[in-house]
Amino acid sequence: MTRAALWLLGGGLALFAGVLIAHGVSAVFATLALAGWGLVGVTLIHLAPLVLDAGAIRVLQERAPRGALRDACLVRWISESANSLMPAGQIGGPLLMIRQLIQRGMPVPAAVAAITVSTTLQALAQAAFALMGLALLGARVSGMPGEAPAAAAIGAGCVLVLLPAAFYLLQRRGLFAGMIRLLQRVFGRRDWSDVLTHAAAIDVALQRTYGRSARVTASFALSLVGWVVGTAEVFVICRLIDSPIGWGDALVLESLGQAIRAAAFAVPGALGVQEGGYLLLAPLAALRPDVALALSLAKRARELLLAVPGLIYLHVAENAFRRRAKPTPLGD
């Protein structure tokens, strides 16, 4: 773990502890305890958006082999597990997905293109989802001119879409070959031709993937539906902890809560930031602070129930790949 990651993790832990202590640890956990075994059901609910996100990867693959959806579900599960519990933040998950797809026989350019494009589209879908929440929230705000809520939502949506849109434009302009050329200028003193050839092949695969507009649209739609379906988690958790809310409030909390978490992508697990975000959003759904924190902890409990087995599966899969890759001694 780098020094920066350690500082971010330490800051997240301090914020996490500070928020819980400030609002009463016992009260928060007493509220969370109301959910009981219902958290297992919440975990099962999350399988729906996970499969939809896997489908968003699978639909981008041209002439995908049999079992491609199963493999996509497994690598998506691994990615979420890594994003939740490993110190690499939101960066480690996509890298692990690429590695896992390559281990399952997908060519390197195709694997990098599929995950890069699907990750970009998922970020754009999240921006659209956040825009939905902002529009719904704006429509409820009293005392604002008729068009002001929509204008505020569109403005916020433009900010949320800026980074993935910029990443998309870089991809369309030859992102990977451009990065290698930049490294070549900085470091030089070696032959970069082989690396540049591989990078160019990845850029070609990216252009080919984006060129299949029907598949790109389907991938974006599946990602967006996945975000919307995730609203059911908030809806069910609030009922389990005896603080029921409507579907509209659940959508506002989930869309804006996920946007806040995404903004803290460098903090491992968005530790502390997620809790602060739900505290900030709680008044929008008339929730008490202890309920907002219990909601956040319930979502973390769901992450643990899925991520711990996911990391165990990753360990087993990596060991199996190493055994297959290990040369067999002559005479065996």
Secondary structure by P-SEA (a helix, b strand, c coil): ccaaaaaaaaaaaaaaaaaaaaacaaaaaaaaaccccaaaaaaaaaaaaaaaaaaaaaaaccccccaaaaaaaaaaaaaaaaaccccccaaaaaaaaaaaaaaacccaaaaaaaaaaaaaaaaaaaaaaaaaaaaaaaaaccccccaaaaaaaaaaaaaaaaaaaaaaaaaaacaaaaaaaaaaaacccccaaaaaaaaaaaaaaaaaaaaaaaaaaaaaaaaaaaaaaaaaaaaaaaaaacccccaaaaaaaaaaaaaaaaaacccccccaaaaaaaaaacccccccaaaaaaaaaaaaaaaaacaaaaaaaaaaaaaaaaaaaccccccc
